[in-house]
Amino acid sequence: MKQNFTVRQGALDGVEAFLSVAEHRSFRRAAAELGVTPSAISQTVRALETRVGAALFIRTTRSVGLTEAGERFLSRAKPAFEELVAASEVARDLGQRPAGLLRLSVPRAVVPILLEPLIASFCEAYPEIEVEIAASAELVDLAAEGFDAGIRLGQFIAPDMIVVRLTPPFPLVVVGSPDYLRRRKRPERIDDLRQHACLRMRRSNGSIAPWSFVDGNKAVEAIVSGPLIAHDTATLLGAAIQGMGLARVPGPLAKAPIADGRLRALLTRFAVTTPGVFLYHPGRRQVLPKLRAFIEHVKSYSGAATKTSRGHELKATA
């Protein structure tokens, strides 16, 4: 196995020199084209012939020609080498300017609030970038799934990610509709939730998310039950508006329905505050111009801070 790897590793060595000699039918002109000495070209070609196991050129003092093996090698090597050069140019192009496909993994709930206005202005500013949004509650492995970046609540982001703040910290609030609260006594304490229909979220790992609160300096998890289990926050919010029960949702999502009277905020003094929503990606060395452009657009759009951070203390990256 080790010997085969060594052969594959050096399989392209000398191919460019061979193709140049074959085109010019001259070691001297090939050397001039590649910026090396004729002896270096000759040694490179001889090494290639040794690896291939056949003479590729017929050499005389006056001319250079191809052997039958050389003709066959040329017919296969030239288009393959041209494809490799083209592939390198395409990759280099994506590494030098904002272009290509930008893939983002995001929760469904943030699309209408954060992404719709942001994406519209970004696509207008960078017409050579295509944006693909995979809206899902699942926490994906960005590298394994081929995503450039993700958007998540700060507490769910791995500590080795680079993050960019999209929102300030906000509370997770319990909400209920006026119609529901006319039928049920308004909860005043955390324990009162036992008597209420609570709409719950199932996480991507299959577990149902607990309802967490803070009572003074004490963390409290409430055991709740109710008629609906959903896989996304938007469904829970809609069900709460329809009067099915109480829901615990991110404060920014509940802001509009609370303001227009469709929902009431409950148990606010016990609300847990989350770090906020962040854009995250694996690291600076892997940032192509398309992602860098998006990060800068996010910063200018959201007015995010620009301090770099790694680890569990999530701040905005530079």
C-alpha positions in Angstrom: 0.0 0.0 0.0 2.8 2.4 0.9 4.5 1.8 -2.5 1.3 2.5 -4.4 0.8 5.7 -2.5 4.3 6.9 -3.5 3.6 6.2 -7.2 0.4 8.1 -7.1 2.0 11.0 -5.2 4.5 11.5 -7.9 2.3 10.7 -10.9 2.1 14.3 -12.1 5.8 15.0 -11.7 7.3 15.8 -15.1 4.0 15.9 -17.0 4.1 19.6 -17.7 7.7 19.3 -18.9 6.7 16.4 -21.2 3.8 18.3 -22.7 6.0 21.3 -23.4 8.7 19.2 -25.1 6.0 17.4 -27.1 4.5 20.7 -28.2 7.7 22.4 -29.2 9.6 19.2 -30.3 12.6 20.8 -28.5 14.0 20.5 -25.1 15.6 23.9 -25.4 12.4 25.7 -26.3 10.5 23.9 -23.6 13.1 24.9 -21.1 12.7 28.6 -22.2 8.9 28.4 -21.9 9.1 26.9 -18.3 12.0 29.1 -17.2 14.5 26.3 -16.4 17.6 24.9 -18.0 17.5 22.3 -20.8 19.4 19.9 -18.6 16.7 20.2 -15.9 14.0 19.5 -18.5 15.9 16.5 -19.8 16.4 15.1 -16.3 12.7 15.6 -15.5 11.6 13.8 -18.6 14.0 10.9 -18.0 12.6 10.5 -14.5 9.0 10.5 -16.0 10.1 7.8 -18.5 11.6 5.8 -15.7 8.3 5.9 -13.7 6.2 5.2 -16.8 8.5 2.3 -17.8 8.8 3.3 -21.5 10.7 5.8 -23.6 8.4 8.7 -24.6 10.7 10.6 -27.0 13.1 9.7 -29.8 16.1 12.0 -29.5 18.7 12.8 -32.1 21.2 15.6 -32.4 18.8 17.4 -34.9 15.3 16.6 -33.7 13.0 15.3 -31.0 10.0 13.0 -31.8 7.5 11.0 -29.9 7.6 7.2 -29.6 4.3 5.2 -29.9 4.2 5.2 -26.1 4.8 8.9 -26.1 1.9 9.5 -28.6 -0.4 7.5 -26.4 0.8 9.2 -23.3 0.3 12.6 -24.9 -3.3 11.7 -26.1 -4.4 11.0 -22.5 -2.1 13.3 -20.5 -2.8 16.6 -22.4 -6.5 16.8 -21.9 -6.2 15.6 -18.3 -3.5 18.2 -17.5 -5.6 21.0 -19.2 -8.5 20.0 -16.9 -6.2 20.2 -13.9 -5.0 23.7 -14.9 -8.6 24.8 -15.4 -9.6 23.4 -12.1 -6.8 25.3 -10.4 -7.8 28.5 -12.1 -11.5 28.1 -11.0 -10.4 27.4 -7.4 -7.9 30.3 -7.5 -10.7 32.6 -8.8 -13.0 31.7 -5.8 -10.0 32.4 -3.5 -9.5 35.9 -4.9 -12.9 37.5 -5.2 -16.4 37.1 -3.8 -18.1 34.6 -6.1 -19.6 31.1 -6.0 -22.2 29.3 -3.9 -22.5 30.4 -0.2 -24.3 27.7 1.8 -25.8 28.6 5.2 -27.4 26.3 7.8 -30.0 28.3 9.8 -33.0 27.7 12.1 -36.3 28.3 10.4 -37.3 30.9 12.9 -34.5 33.3 12.1 -35.2 33.4 8.3 -38.0 36.0 8.3 -36.6 38.1 11.1 -32.9 38.2 10.4 -32.1 36.7 7.0 -34.8 38.0 4.6 -33.7 41.7 4.7 -30.1 40.8 5.2 -30.0 38.3 2.2 -31.8 40.7 -0.1 -29.3 43.5 0.4 -26.3 41.1 0.3 -27.4 39.5 -3.0 -27.8 43.0 -4.5 -24.3 44.0 -3.3 -22.7 40.7 -4.5 -24.4 39.5 -7.7 -21.7 36.9 -8.4 -22.6 35.0 -5.1 -25.4 32.5 -5.0 -26.9 32.0 -1.5 -28.3 28.7 -0.4 -30.2 28.6 2.9 -30.9 25.2 4.5 -33.5 26.0 7.1 -33.6 23.3 9.8 -33.6 22.9 13.6 -30.8 20.3 13.3 -27.3 21.1 14.6 -25.2 20.1 11.6 -21.5 19.6 11.2 -20.6 22.4 8.8 -17.6 20.8 7.3 -19.1 17.4 6.9 -22.3 18.7 5.3 -20.5 21.2 3.1 -21.8 24.5 4.7 -19.7 27.7 4.7 -21.3 28.9 7.9 -24.3 28.5 10.2 -26.6 30.6 12.4 -27.6 29.5 15.9 -28.3 30.5 19.4 -24.9 31.0 21.2 -25.4 28.2 23.7 -25.6 25.7 20.9 -22.4 26.6 19.1 -19.2 24.5 19.6 -16.5 26.3 21.5 -13.9 26.0 18.6 -16.0 28.1 16.2 -15.4 31.7 15.2 -18.6 33.7 15.8 -20.1 36.9 14.7 -22.9 38.4 16.8 -26.2 39.0 15.0 -28.4 40.0 18.0 -27.8 41.2 21.5 -28.6 38.8 24.3 -32.3 38.3 24.8 -34.7 36.4 27.1 -36.7 33.3 26.4 -40.2 34.4 27.2 -43.4 32.5 28.1 -46.4 33.8 26.1 -50.1 33.1 25.8 -52.9 34.6 23.9 -55.6 36.7 25.5 -58.2 34.1 24.5 -56.3 31.3 26.3 -55.8 33.5 29.4 -59.5 34.2 29.6 -60.0 30.4 29.9 -57.1 29.7 32.3 -55.8 31.6 35.4 -52.7 33.6 34.5 -49.5 31.9 35.9 -47.7 33.9 38.5 -45.2 31.3 39.7 -43.1 28.7 37.8 -45.1 25.9 39.6 -48.3 27.3 38.1 -47.3 25.9 34.7 -48.3 22.4 35.9 -51.9 23.5 35.5 -51.4 24.9 32.0 -51.3 23.5 28.4 -47.7 24.0 27.4 -46.5 23.8 23.8 -43.1 22.1 23.7 -40.2 21.8 21.3 -38.5 18.5 20.2 -34.8 18.9 19.6 -32.9 17.4 16.7 -31.5 14.7 19.0 -35.0 13.5 19.8 -35.3 15.0 23.3 -37.9 17.5 24.3 -36.4 20.8 25.4 -37.0 21.6 29.0 -38.5 24.9 30.2 -35.6 26.6 32.1 -36.0 29.6 34.4 -34.1 31.6 36.9 -35.5 32.2 40.4 -33.2 34.6 42.0 -29.8 33.0 41.6 -31.2 29.5 41.2 -31.7 27.7 37.9 -35.0 26.0 37.7 -36.3 23.5 35.1 -40.1 23.1 35.0 -41.8 19.8 34.1 -44.6 20.8 31.7 -47.0 19.0 29.4 -49.5 20.0 26.7 -51.3 19.2 23.5 -48.6 20.0 21.0 -44.9 19.1 20.4 -43.3 20.9 17.4 -39.9 20.8 15.8 -39.6 24.6 15.2 -40.3 27.8 17.1 -42.5 29.3 14.4 -45.0 26.5 14.8 -45.1 27.0 18.6 -45.5 30.7 18.2 -48.4 30.3 15.8 -50.1 27.7 18.0 -49.8 30.1 21.0 -51.4 32.9 19.0 -54.2 30.6 18.1 -54.9 29.9 21.8 -53.7 26.3 22.0 -51.6 27.0 25.1 -48.5 28.6 26.4 -45.2 28.7 24.5 -41.7 29.6 25.5 -40.0 31.4 22.6 -37.1 33.8 21.9 -38.0 37.3 22.9 -37.4 38.9 19.5 -39.8 36.4 17.9 -42.6 37.3 20.4 -42.0 41.1 20.2 -44.4 41.9 17.3 -47.4 39.7 18.5 -46.9 41.1 22.0 -46.9 44.6 20.7 -50.1 44.2 18.7 -51.9 42.4 21.5 -52.1 38.9 20.0 -49.9 37.5 22.9 -49.2 38.4 26.5 -45.7 38.0 28.1 -45.8 35.8 31.3 -43.4 35.0 34.1 -41.0 37.6 32.8 -39.1 38.0 36.1 -38.1 34.3 35.8 -37.0 34.4 32.2 -33.6 33.0 31.2 -31.4 35.3 29.1 -29.6 33.6 26.1 -26.3 34.9 24.7 -28.1 35.8 21.5 -27.9 34.7 17.9 -24.6 34.3 16.1 -23.2 33.5 12.7 -20.5 30.9 13.1 -17.8 29.2 10.9 -14.8 26.9 11.4 -12.0 29.5 11.3 -10.1 32.3 9.6 -7.8 30.2 7.5 -10.8 28.6 5.8 -12.7 31.8 5.0 -13.1 32.3 1.2 -13.9 35.8 -0.1 -17.6 34.9 -0.5 -17.9 34.2 3.2 -15.7 37.1 4.2 -18.0 39.4 2.2 -21.0 38.0 3.9 -19.4 38.4 7.4 -18.6 42.0 6.6 -22.1 42.6 5.3 -23.5 41.1 8.5 -21.4 43.4 10.6 -22.4 46.5 8.7 -26.0 45.5 8.6 -26.4 44.5 12.2 -24.0 47.0 13.8 -22.3 44.1 15.5 -19.3 44.5 17.8 -16.0 43.4 16.3 -14.1 41.7 19.1 -12.6 38.3 18.3 -13.5 35.4 20.6 -13.2 31.7 20.8 -14.7 29.4 23.4 -17.8 29.5 25.5 -17.8 33.2 26.1 -19.4 34.2 22.8 -18.6 37.6 21.4 -18.5 39.0 17.9 -15.4 38.2 15.8 -13.4 40.7 13.9 
